[in-house]
């Protein structure tokens, strides 16, 4: 079997570690050195080596900037030195990173469903299984483990409301140092409690300021006034090197198998820079591709402009990677080594969360699913097949209250159409018959006035039929229905679907809530059972994956005489459990416009 060439690195102690492709062998090179040689000479020789870059030329190895010997305020910032007197290669720092005292070597898991879906061999690097459910523990611990005893005695400070805070808290607990984690006042209690749980008695959570900038100002004050060391979430060489151990583990796991590309979540760029620094030094043929949210694409914009760009604003859905300004050091490394960047939207992130769950049975946080979302988009846009691709599932600290939103937006196959139908008996059922047998996931209708009615309907086209959605749209138009595809309309998806119709004054309207066993065709059977002579004035159905389907129906029927008996007889023979909601105060507040508000 082919053995990759060994890469040599000399440590400060004179011991060298040799990466052979099967692991690391440590041996002593002192006997090969002259008595007058210094370890710095070996570091200098090592840093002078060059390798082929992604453009086919050669580039100098990206150096590791050491901290200066200045005061603590200066030393807290990354120093971009390239001189041989101060620079040691990132490869060496990654090989010797102190991460495994706190972090674990995570599994590179085969994703069988994703592999089949994308027609590539997909592997997931399970960083969501770290002790803090995120890769952030690597960089935080490596940085803090390299602090002097004097610096540890003074304590550390960090500003974060996310995974970095938990990484710093756990690292402080393990190293026995004091830490202050500054978080904005509005930080959810679940995140505050998570930091306290991981940190223990040596960690103080300080809630300060109305936003991140004010909290960061307090952290900076603690750094300056009390001499605490700032632990930056990404723009620090030791943090970058700690995250780079992910790349080291991936290559170690792929020694005997092909590897074409690694997809990496990018916020400030620490993990992307670290992985690129290692992979491009050891196995430069492997592509390193960064993935950002479309509304927080700081690295993409910066690489395009050739300088660090500060975004005016960032979206907060993928809040773990929502950074206005990337790091200067992360930009320097990524600008030299990263092969490509790709951005994804909210729906693509939600879909990636679902796809990852199908394979790994883990609910990733939005930022943690960025790599999978980017991989899927990259494969589909470039028509890639038969390659080995790695996606890093970087975190699983999901807020529970986001799950419903994710589930609604996760299935990219759902299409939503606004349809105008005549306000006549039978048109509602005729519309549905043109959609059947496709799975209808939502149906919203509210009587407005005589003439036409407006319906919002969501359904899943048949994937085995080419251009099935276009066929449905054509059928609707041929039958005289005016229709508009609003599948990508954020107003429709985020708001109007919940507000469709609004208040209306409908004479003799009665409101009923029905429950029926959810199964394929259940909604169609319910519609067929409705008396065609009854005028339906309101209809709402949404499939949430429950055992029972829930439908809200408004029916025009006077509450007296023969009509009352006919309606009662119809409801009894329908065979579905129902509850009348005509006297519900919420109905009168939000769905009726005749001023007949009931007391709440």
Number of C-alpha atoms within 10 A of each C-alpha: 4 7 10 13 11 13 16 15 22 21 20 12 10 17 14 20 22 17 20 16 19 14 14 15 10 14 12 13 14 15 8 7 12 8 8 5 10 12 15 17 12 18 21 17 10 18 22 13 10 14 15 15 19 19 9 8 9 11 15 13 24 23 23 28 21 19 18 16 8 9 9 16 14 12 15 18 17 20 18 18 15 15 12 15 12 18 20 23 21 26 29 22 22 26 20 16 23 22 23 14 13 19 24 15 16 17 15 19 15 16 21 16 16 21 19 11 13 20 16 18 22 25 23 26 24 25 26 23 20 20 16 25 22 26 30 29 30 32 35 31 29 28 23 24 20 13 13 9 11 8 16 20 13 16 23 27 28 28 28 22 23 20 23 27 32 29 27 34 34 27 29 27 17 17 15 15 19 20 28 23 27 27 29 20 16 13 17 12 10 10 18 19 13 17 26 19 14 21 25 14 13 18 26 17 19 17 17 19 17 13 13 19 12 17 24 19 15 21 25 20 14 19 22 14 8 12 17 26 25 24 27 24 24 27 21 26 29 32 27 32 32 32 28 29 28 26 25 21 17 23 22 16 15 14 16 13 8 13 20 14 18 26 28 30 31 33 29 25 28 33 30 31 32 30 30 28 31 27 24 25 21 21 12 17 15 19 21 27 25 29 29 28 31 16 18 27 28 29 31 22 16 18 19 13 10 12 14 21 21 14 17 8 12 19 16 15 18 23 17 23 26 23 22 19 20 24 24 20 24 23 26 17 24 26 18 19 28 22 18 16 22 22 21 22 16 20 17 24 28 26 23 28 27 22 24 22 13 15 16 18 10 18 21 27 29 29 29 32 30 36 30 30 32 28 26 20 17 19 16 12 9 8 10 13 13 12 17 18 22 26 27 25 29 30 28 25 21 15 13 10 8 12 14 11 11 20 15 18 20 20 17 14 14 17 18 24 18 19 20 18 20 16 19 13 14 15 15 20 14 13 19 17 14 14 20 14 15 17 18 24 19 18 21 23 24 24 23 18 12 9 10 13 20 20 23 23 24 24 20 19 22 14 10 7 9 10 11 15 18 12 12 16 19 13 15 20 12 10 11 11 17 15 18 13 14 17 16 11 11 10 10 18 16 13 10 15 21 12 14 17 20 15 18 18 15 20 12 11 20 20 20 18 17 17 15 18 14 16 12 12 13 14 23 16 11 15 14 12 13 15 15 14 8 14 19 25 22 23 21 21 20 16 19 15 11 10 12 15 18 20 21 19 21 24 19 18 17 15 13 8 8 9 13 13 13 11 18 11 11 15 16 11 10 14 11 12 12 17 11 14 17 15 13 14 15 15 15 20 17 13 18 17 14 13 9 11 16 12 10 7
